[in-house]
Amino acid sequence: PSNPAAVAFFAMWAGAISALEAVLIWVAQRRNLYDRPLSSPELRGMVLRSLNPVVAAAVLAALCLTVSITVGLIGFALVVVAGNWATRNLADPTH
């Protein structure tokens, strides 16, 4: 892709969809729509994992618009990997 604004726009839309996923998880838990109630660590982990792409998309958009698309994509990958590691350890400290 050669248009940083288009990549940033796409990233922000992807982040918005992930944010809506987090809202749906929270609403489903509050309204008892799961087969069984989720424990606090399970709920926290699911919400944090669904919000990870929101942060990654914001990093991608910012880096694409200020530096370059390549740096933005590298930043996106690093944030996703770091976010997955962090949410796994925050959701289940015994893991």
Secondary structure as UniProt FT lines:
FT   HELIX           4..30
FT   TURN            31..32
FT   HELIX           40..66
FT   HELIX           69..91
FT   TURN            93..94
//
